[in-house]
Amino acid sequence: MNKRSMQSIRNAGCSTLLLVGGLAQAQTSPDAGPSPAPGIEALQHQLTEQQGQLEAMKRALAEQDAVIKELRSVIGDDVLARKRGGAGPGITGGDNATNAATAAAASSAAQGAPNPVNTPQQVVGQPQQAPVQAQQGQQPQQGQPQQGESADSQVAGVDEPVGRPPERETRPPEIAPITDQPGVLTGEGKLVVEPGFQYGYSSNNRVALVGYTVIPAILIGLVDVREVKTTTYLASVALRYGITKRLEIEAKVPYVHSSGSTVSREIFTGTAVDNVFNAAGSGLGDVEATLRYQLNYGNEKMPYFIGWLRYKSNTGKDPFEVVTDCVTRCVGNATGTGLPLGLPTGTGFQAIQPGVTWLLPTDPAVFFGTFSYLHNFARDNVSRTVLNGDKEFLGKIAPGDIFEFSFGMGLALNEHASFSIGYDQAIIWPTKQNGQTVPGSVRVTQGTLLVGYSYRFNNRYTLNLSVGAGLTRDTPDLQVNVRLPITF
């Protein structure tokens, strides 16, 4: 409580005491004669009630001062000053919050103090309303905080019932996405259109030695050295719609263009010159559909869990439809390169992939991760097209399933920009043909280091950029993803 508030209370108390003293002296004066006893009792009763009123006002001011101090610690004096528009007229010096409380206390004391010119009967009847006002609390001025009201509702200027807790945040925190599965679901009734572009590059070297050695470093036989470089461009459009606050559906349509160059010295030809074999392919990729559901409401101790189920079709051109450079068979590779004349745009197999994404907010960072398992459905009566238009029967082909997991950390730099870093690993099981493992097919592990950036222009547009670097020989060397989700 400041000095001005205390001074106002003292002035009101002194006025009351002077009034009571003057009336008592006038009634006990020898000239006026003895005063009746009922007048003195009424004045004493009035004095007692006025003292009680002053004590009640002191308690009310103390409670208001405590609320003001709490608001200062939460939102700061500068925010309060902007919301309240500065000090009231006639009040100078000090901060706006203190001045507002002082003005309210002064006006309350002035209203509750008796009028010296009133008769004793009029004064006695007034104090009955003042204690009620003191108990209920003074009506705050515009911008003055009320007891029990949250600081956020005062700053926002929204009138909320006293004692109502703030609405609980039910959405996972925003992060810069670095994987295909976003962490934050689309709002109910909202539509998100997300155009995207992906660039990938990979380079592999293959050395095959067939023969025997007479002495070390001398090989009698065949040496097949190949260097394969592949570049992939993938443009896609994804549509996400929020069915409820916890459920969304997504459809993704990709368009793929890939080109590859194979540098090799063909075996059985006796040449010492490197040959370059080029191939390319463009067309519609494998269309995907995903359903996501938020399983729980997380907090700083319990992560948010989002379960999802993805279906991948085989709408793209599969590897078996591409013409292969073989005359009879590619196994012996006696008369052809054994390489495809074009590149596929799809895997050729339908697949389903269940998974779970988790997010744990721990101020100022957000930890996240994903576990998923992709199952490829086998195909029967598969045939491969060779150079002369004939079909080579392969039988039943079952690609290996894929177990994938990822983890990372996201950090919000400011209200618009965020940064994420993480790691993704996929374990691919061997491919089987007619129930037997294909010769040369082994379990493959792909590891990728991911870095992502996100910039939010406004509530409608957000730009996401992620870069992946391959950490194993079987992983693409470089992946760059750019996405621009647009909310409607």
N, C-alpha and C positions, 0 to 999 in steps of 0.2 A: 504494500500500500504506500503511495507516494505522499509527499508533504502536503500537496494541495487537497487531497482527500481528507487527511487528518485535520487540516485547518478548517475545512467546511464543516466537519462533524463538531469540532470544538466551537465554532461560531454558533451553530444551531443549539448546542447544549448551553452555551453562555446566555443566549437569548431567552431560553426557557427559564434558566435560573433567575435572571434579572426580572422577568415577568412575575415569577412566583414571589420573589422577595419584595417587589414593589407592591403587589396586591396585599401581601401579608402585613407590610408596614402600614399601608393605608387603613386597613381594618383594625389594627391595634393602636392607632394614634389616639391620644387623649382627647383631641378635639372631636374626632368622629365618634368616639364612644366605642364600647366593646363590640366586636364583630360577632356575628352569630357563628356558633360552632360548626354548623353544616358547611359553611363556605371554606373554612380551613381544611376540613376533611376532604372536600372535593378537590382543593388545590394539591393536597398531598397525594391523593389518588392519581391526579393528573401527572404530577411529577414522577411518580413511580412508573406509570405507563410510558411517559416520554423517555425515561432512562432505558426501559426495556426495548423501546423502538430504536434508540441509538445503538444499543448492543446488537440488535438484529441487523441493522444497516452495516455495522462494522463487520459482522460475520459474512454478510452478502458481498461486501467489497473485498474481503479477504478471499472468498471463493472465486470471485471474478478475477482477482489478481493472479491466483493460482492457475486458472484456465489460460490467462494471457501468457504467463510464463511457459506453460506447456506448448501453446501454439508457437511461441517464438522458437522453442527448441526444435519443433518439427518443420516449420515452413519458413522461418526467418522473418525479420522485420521488414525487409524490402518487399516481400510478397504481400504482407499485410498492408503496407502503405499503398501499394498499387491497387489492391482490391477495395480499400476503404476510401480512397481519394484524399488522403491527408487528414490533418487535424481539423476539428470543428471551429467555428468562428469564436473568437475571443480566447482561444487556448493557444498558447505559444510555448515553445521549448519542449524538450523531451520527445519521446517517440510517439507515433500516432496511436498505438495500442494503449499506452498508459494514459494519454490525453483523453481517449474515448471513454475509458473507465472512470477517469476523474470527472468528466462532464456528466456521466450518468449518475455518479455518486452525489455530485453537487445538486443536480436537479431533484434527486430523490430526497435529499436532506431538506431542500427548500420546500418541497411539497409536503413533507411530513411535519415540519416545524409549525407551531401554533402562531396565529396572528396576534400581535400585542394589543391591537385595538378591539379585539373581540371580547364579548362579555364572558364571564366564567362559565355560564351555561353552554355557550357555543364552543368554547375550548374543550370542555369535558367530552363533548360528543364526537370530536374529530379523531382522536388517536385510535379508535377502534378499527379504522380502515388501514392505517399505516402498518401495524404489525402483520396484517394479512399480506400486504404487498411485500414486506420484508421476507416473510416466510416463503412466498411463492417465487420471489426473485423479481427484480426490476425488468421491465420490458426493454430489451436491448435496442440500441440505436441501429441504424442501417449499417451493416458490416461488422457489428460487434458480436463476438462469439457467444454462443449459448453453452450452458453446462451440459455435458453429455453428448454434444455434437462433435462429430469427427472433424479433423482438420481438413481432410480432403474435400468433404462436402461444403465446408465454409469457403475454401479457395475456389471451388468450382461454382459457387453461388447457387447450389441446388438445395432446396428445403427438403430435408429428410426427417422422418420421425426420430425422436430422441431414443437412443438405446438400440436402434437397428444395426446389426453388424454389417460391414461392407460385403458386397457380393463377392463370392469366392471365384477366383480365376480358374476356369475349367479347361483352358486351352494350353497345350504345351508351348514352351517359349520358342521364339523365332531364332533360327540359326541359318548360317550360309550353307545351303545343301551341297554336298560333295558326292552323293550317291544318287541312284535313280529313284530311291524312295524318299519322298519328302517327309519331314517330321510333323509339320503343322497341317491339320486337315482344313479343308475348305469350309467356310461358314455356311450355315443352313440357308438354302435358297440362293447361294452364290454360285456363279459360273466363272471358272478360270480357264482362259485360253493361253496355252504356253507353247509358242514357237521355239524351236531349239535347233542347234547345229553342233555336230560333233566331228572332230578331226582325229584320225588315228594313224599311227605310223609304226611299222614293225620291220625288223631285219633279222633274218636267221641265216646261219651258215651250216652247211651239211657236208661232211666228208665221209665217203664210203671207200673202204679198202677191201678188195677181194683178191686173195693170192697167198703167197708164202714167201718167207725171207730166206735167202741163202746165208747171208751174213748180216749183222745189224746194219741198218740204214739202206739196205738194198732189197727192194720189193719186186718180186716177179708176179704180175697179175694186173688187176684193174684198179684205177683210182678215179673215183667220181666225186668231184668237188662242185657244190652248188651254193650260190648265194641268192637268197630270195628276199626281195624288198616289196612290201605291200603298203599301199596308201588307201585309206578309206574316208569317204565323206558321207555323212549321214545327216539329212535334214528331216525334221519331224515336227508334228503338231500334236499336242496333247490337250485333251479336254477333260476338266475335272468339275464335278458338280457335287455340292454339299446337300445330301438328302436330309440329314439331321445334323445336330451339333456334333455328333460323334460318328457319323457315317458318311462316306463319300465314295463316288465311283469315278473311274478314269478310263479313257480310251486313248490310245496312242497309235498314230499312223506314221511310219517312217518311209523315207525314200533314200535308197542307197546307191552310191556310185563308188566303185572300187577299181583299182588298177594295180597290177603286179608285174614285176620284172624279175626274171630268173637268169642269172649269169652262170654258165656251166660249160664244161667240156664234155660233149656227149661221148658215152662209152661205146666201145666196139667200132669206133670210127677212126681211131689212130690220129686224130688231129691234136695240134698243140695250140689252137686258137680258141679263145673264149667266145662263146655264142650267147646272145641275149634273146631271150624268149619273152615277149610281152603279151599280156592278156588284160582284159577289162570287162566290166559288167555294170549295168545300171538298171534300175527298176524298183518296183514296190518291194518293201521289206516285209518282215513278219509283223502283222498287226497284233497289238496287245490290248488286254482289258484287265483292270485291277480294281479290287474292292478293298477298302480300308475301314477299320473300326477302332475307335479309341476304347480300350478296355477298362481304364480306371482314371481317376482324378489324382494326379501325383502332387508332390510337394518337394521340399528340400531333403526329406528323408526317404521318400518313396518315389521311384521313377515313374514317368508316364510310359505306359505300354500301349502300342498300337499294333494290332494284328492285321495282316493283309494277305490277300490271295491273288496271284497274278496268273493269267492264262495267256500263253503265246501260241499264235496260230502258225501255219506254214504257208502263208500267202506269197512269200517271196520265192524266187527261182532257186530250187535246191541244187546241191552239187551233182546230183545224178542226171539232171536235165542238161547240164553243160557238156558239150562235145569234148571228148578227150582224144589227144593225139596218139592213137594206137591203131595198128592195122589188124592185128589178130587179138593179142592179149597184152595188157600192160605189165603183167607179172614178170615175163621174161625180158620185156623191154628190148626186143631184138631189132625192131624196125621202126620204132617211134620214140618220141621223147617221153611219153607217159604223162605229159602235162596237159591241163585243160586249156582249150582255146579261148575260153571266157571264164569269168569269175561269177560265182553265185551271189544272190542278194539276200538269201535266207538260209536257215539251217536245214530245211527239208523235213523237220519233225515238229509235231505239236508237243507242248510242254506245259506243265502246271507247277507253280512255285509258291508254296506257303512260306510265310516269314513273320517275324516280330521285330519291331523297331522300338527302342527304349530311349528316353531322354531324362536326364537327371539335372535339374537346375541347382547350381551352387554358386551364389553370387560371388564374383561377377561372371563366371564361366558356366557353360552348359556342356555336360558330358553326354554322349550319345553313342549308339551302336545298333547293329542289325545282325540277326541270325536268319538264314533262309536255306531251303533245300529245293532244288529244281530237279524234277523228274521228267525225262524225255520218254515219250511213248514210242515203242518199237514199230517198225514198218515191215510188212511181209511183201514178198515178190518184188523186191527192188532190183532194177536193172540199170546198167550204165550205158550211155550212148558213146560209141567209139567213132573214129574218123570217117569210116566208110558208111556210116549210117546204121550199122548193125547194133544189136543190143547184147550186152554182156550180163548174164544173169548172176546176181549176187545173193539172192535169197533173203533171209530175215536179218535186218540191221537194227541193232539196239545201241544207240549212243549212251555213253556213260552219264550217270547222274552227277550233279554238281552240288557240293556243300559250300556255302559262302558265309563269311562273317566279316564284319567291319566294326571299327570303333574310332572315336575321335573326340575332339573338344572344340566348341564354338565360343567365341568371345565377341561381344558387342562393343565396337569402338565408339559409337555415338548413336544418336537416334536414327540415323540413316544407314550407317555402314556396319558390317559385321565380318568376321574372319573365322575360318574353320580349317583345321588340319586333322588328318586321320589316315588310317591304313585299311586296306581292303584285301582279303585273301580268298581265293577260290580253289577248291580241290576237285579235280575232274577225274572220274574213274574211267578205265579203258573201255573202248568200243568193242562190242561183240557181234560176230557174224555167224548166224546159224548156231547160236549157243556157245561158240568158241571165241576166245579173245583174238582179235585181229593181230596178225604178226606185226610187231613194231609198235603196237598200241600199249602204252603204259600209263600209269597214274601220273597226272600232271598237276603241279602246284603253281598258281599264278599269284604274285604279290604286287600290290600297287600302292605307292605313297601318294596321297591326295592332299591338295591344298585348294581351298575355295574362298571366294570373295563374294559379297552380296552388297548391293547398294539399292536402297529403297527411295525412289524419287518422290512418291506420294502413296496414298492408300490404294492406288490402282496399279501402278507400274513398279516392278522390281527387276533389277538386272542381276543375274547369277552367273558367275564364272568359276570354273574349276579346272585344275590341271592335275593329271596323273602321270607318274613316272614309274615304269616297270622295274621291279627289283629282281626278277628271275628271267632266265633265258626264254622261257615259254610265254612271258607276258609281253604285250605290245610295249614298245619303247616309250611312246608318248601318246597321251590322250588329252584333248582339249574340248571342254563342253561349255557352250554359251546358251543360256536360256533366259527368256523374257516373259515371265508370267504376267498376264493382264487380267484383272479382276473386274467382273461385271455385276 
